Every structure is written in structure tokens, then in C-alpha cells.
Amino acid sequence: MALSKIFVKTAELARRFAIDKRVRIREVSPHYPIIEINNAHATASIALHGAQILRYQPRGQAPVLWVSKDAVYAEGKSVRGGVPICWPWFGAHPAHKASHGFVRNGFWRLRSIAQLADDSTEIVLSLEDDERSRSLWPVSFALELRVLVAQSLSLSLTMTNRSEIPQTITAALHSYFYVGDIASTAVLGLEQIEYLDALQDFQRFTQFNEIRFDAELDRIYEHCSADEWIHDELLGRRIRLQKTNSRSTVVWNPWIKKSASMSDFEAGGYRHMVCVETGNIASDAVDLAPGGSHTLGVDISVEALSS
């Protein structure tokens, strides 16, 4: 199932993939199915539209991901929050095509759902090129997103170049994280890393200390592959990001003025979110040879701030 307009038969998906007391499939708006997971470790939800993770909440924890209360659940538009997939380009396109690519704006195919021995849940979704995608990007490709809902949330996006010429890809798992208050939140793990500041014409700077927030912030950190943490003093926890095959991280908070300009961004929502995005962007773009594949991944876990 590719990007062409479809009407997903939710009842058929539920018949094939639901697992008693663990997995159900329902519509949050007409023809907009989501997968809901409830296992021993966590609850989670995933939209087939864009293969977008919408919720992850470990037992005994506040939600890990943020989704705007004013988000729109409709074909052709990414939900504001969760983990949208930016591919095959990140950010603005030089030819004025859709920002962040197109794979977040159409339905993916649900391949499998499995309940594992430790009661974790694995979900696999896929997407291939079709007539609509080729009108935006004339390349044959295949994508697979593998999601593991367990004591941590693991995401693995495998991209394959099925064309006969090399392709250069920029991509990101555009994660929106829930925080108690952005004023008491810090991002660690990017010290001594150079970044491009999108608010200053992408000039290059170096991050010397932990990242704190008191205004709009939009930065691309390059050549960074180590773990990162979101320290949340109000909730007394830290979110750990362990990246796989990722050389870039984007940190973003739109603050007051920009968030108010977005119709799907709830009023005051900027105070309770921060984007720390796992990707390969700018000079960290991935070159895919014909037939070549690359897997971009992140494992997201939560621990007490005192540990």
C-alpha cells in the first residue's frame, strides 16, 4: 500500500492483526486507523498514516511523547506531535516541494504485529514508491519501520534504493517529547558539538554547555552519534536517546510566537514539549548506492533523574 489515496478497512485490519487484551485497531477519525498497544511494559499508539508513533507511556510514567490537543487526524497532513518520519529530505525542498518529504503524509502498509515472549510488542510497517510518490520524487524505493514497544521504545527505519542510480538522502525521526516545563528542561550529550542555527541563516556555532530554553530554538547538530538525554527537573526523570546510524540531531522548540502561528499547535503547548530528532541531515546526508540500504534507529528509555 503506497501513497495513493485509499480508504483503509479498519475492521479487516482488526480481524487480521488484533491480539486479545494486547493490541486493538480503531479509527480516531473517519478512515484514519491507529494501532493501540497495551502490554506489561507500556501503552502506545501508532497511526498507519505516516507510520507515525503517537503515544508511548511506560508503566508508572508520564507520557514520553507530546501530541498537540489541536492536532488534525486526516490524510495528507502529518499529526502535530509524536514521531513523524521526515524522508527523503529534511526541511525545506529547493524546488518548493513539501517540507520534510512526503512519506509522513500518506498511509503505510501494516505488515505484522507480534507479541513476544517477554510481552513486548513488535510492529512492522512498510511503504513503496507509486505514481504519486514518483511525481514528487522520481525514484524507486522501499521503506520499513520496525517498532518495539517494551521497557523502552525502539524505532528502526530501513531505507532501500531500488533505482539504478545513487541517491542522497536526508532523514529524521522527528520526535516530540513531553516535558513538565520547558523552563526546567535541559538537553545533554551535545556539548562540544558544532551546530547550524536555523534562526541565524544556518551559521555554524559550537555548543559548549547543556542546552537550556528561554526563547525559540532551532538547531541542527552535526557529526554526533553518542547518547543524548532530556533532563526534566519537574517530572524528576530523564529520557535517554540511544541512536543507531545517526550522525545528526535536531533540537527545536518554537516558543510563543511561532507556535501561535500554527493552527494545529495548542495554546501554550510549547511549554510542555521539546523536539530532539534523530537523523542524518546537512553534511551527514546518507548516500545510497543502487540496491543499497541504510537503517536509522533510536531507542528511547526513561529513568529517574537521581539514578
Summary of the structure (lengths in Angstrom):
residues: 307
radius of gyration: 18.6
end to end distance: 44.4
largest distance: 53.2
contacts: 1017
relative contact order: 0.16
helix: 12%
strand: 47%
